[in-house]
Amino acid sequence: MKKGFTLIELLVVISIIGMLSSITLSSLQSARGKANDAKVKETFHQMKVQAAVLYEQYENNGSGMCGSTIMTKLYIPLTNGTCLGDSGGWAIYGELKNPAPGKTKWCINSTGAAMASNMICGITYAGLCGPII
């Protein structure tokens, strides 16, 4: 009786371990991307609350709110986003890091809408995030 493993048995075990590790690593990458998107969405939620306060403070002037120091120095750089505003309201959008197909941006606006979109946020498009009309 011989003791030990043959070379083929060792190669089979090593290939199985390699396949399992590649599956695990791809799952971790997906989870990491979803966590990054959750972080972006949470930042936008905080931005929405602050924007509502600033919008009132600037007497319903969206352009003043978008130009405020707290937006330009703190929130917009965090999300690599863009703030749009006028007397009709405001909208902020930024890129998602791990988007669903066709939904590359996260958008919030003065009506309370928060959604994924593949278009630029609009202020006047039926109160939703969509193309600017």
Secondary structure, DSSP 8 states (H G I E B T S, - for coil): ---S--HHHHHHHHHHHHHHHHHHHHHHHHHHHHHHHHHHHHHHHHHHHHHHHHHHHTTS-HHHHHTSHIIIIIIHHHHT-EEEEETTEEEEEEEEEEEETTEEEEEEETTS-EEEESS---SSSTTSSS---
